[in-house]
Amino acid sequence: MDRDALRGRTLVEESREAVIVLDDADVVVLASRRARQSIEGIDEGGRVPNGLLSGDLGIVPLIVPYEVGGRRERIVYLSQVGDMAAYEELRTGFTAAVSHELRTPLARLLSLLEMATLPGEDIHALVERARNEVESASELIDEVLFLSELESGGRVVSLGPVAVRPELDAAVAELEERASRAGVHLSVEGDAATELEMRPRMLRVIAQNLAENAIRYAGPGASFTLAVERNGRNVVLRGTDDGVGVNDEELSRLFERFYRADHARASRGTGLGLAIVKHIVGQAGGIVEASGGKGAGLEIRCVF
């Protein structure tokens, strides 16, 4: 496969849209991962499902014809009826949530600056606390931008196979000092030969966010293990701690943007770490599950 063909295949495969390429006989030449996952019956080399191009399946097609090498083909963008309304609702809610979360460190910062004008205050201590608030706001902005790039397709999640264990080791090594200060022990398990179709950077982001979640919320004296294993045709990446855990009713909400369990609301975390994990795993064709309970620790499983 030449460079241009490889580039074209990668662009279609990694598109955030549900997009397919058809030849003049309505055979699927290429299909994005999202199209294959969200629309039943789309397989490369097979015929397009009946009713898909006419909109009878509740999917709106945008068809762009073109010629390449003397062959007529069509690129078809597929969207569910009501997608734009749902997107606008999501965008509006996300903007409101970001604004709300940014107000907290900014309000604290303003309060600290006002305190610094009062006589007898420890200016050095106030400046240090103010620095922490600025760092919290900066971390939130960085993670919002990262999540936005993931959703827009600006960050490509997978281009080829990569060994998992070295990335887990590297992520844990970077966080050892923070974990030590929090009283959380980190470890890594798994076969060094296990591979995933994922960019090393994205794999390390998953590992770091799972570990950081434990560092922030598991509690002093807890242990956290990152492990990778092959289970039949699946590769499973697990982040497991034996810390304070969460209530059963909170498990399903852990991957929501900005959600933090009640015991963790005083934390300086952004509430975006596990949302980012879910998004990366989903783009790589996997699913994320959470299990545990109050006082029983927490396990996050990423199944590919």
Protein Blocks (a to p, Z undefined) as FASTA:
>chain_A
ZZklmmmmmmmmmpcbdcddddfkopafbdcfklmmmmghiaghiacdehklnopnopac
ddddddeehiacdddddddehklmmmmmmmmmmmmmmmmmmmmmmmmmmmmmmmmmpghi
afklmmmmmmmmmmmmmmmmmmmmmmmmmmnopacfbfbdcdfklmmmmmmmmmmmmmmm
nopacddeddfkbccdddfklmmmmmmmmmmmmmmmnoghiacddddddehjbccddddd
fbebpafklmmmmmpghiacfklmmpcbehlmmmmmmmmmmmnopacddeddehiapadd
ddZZ
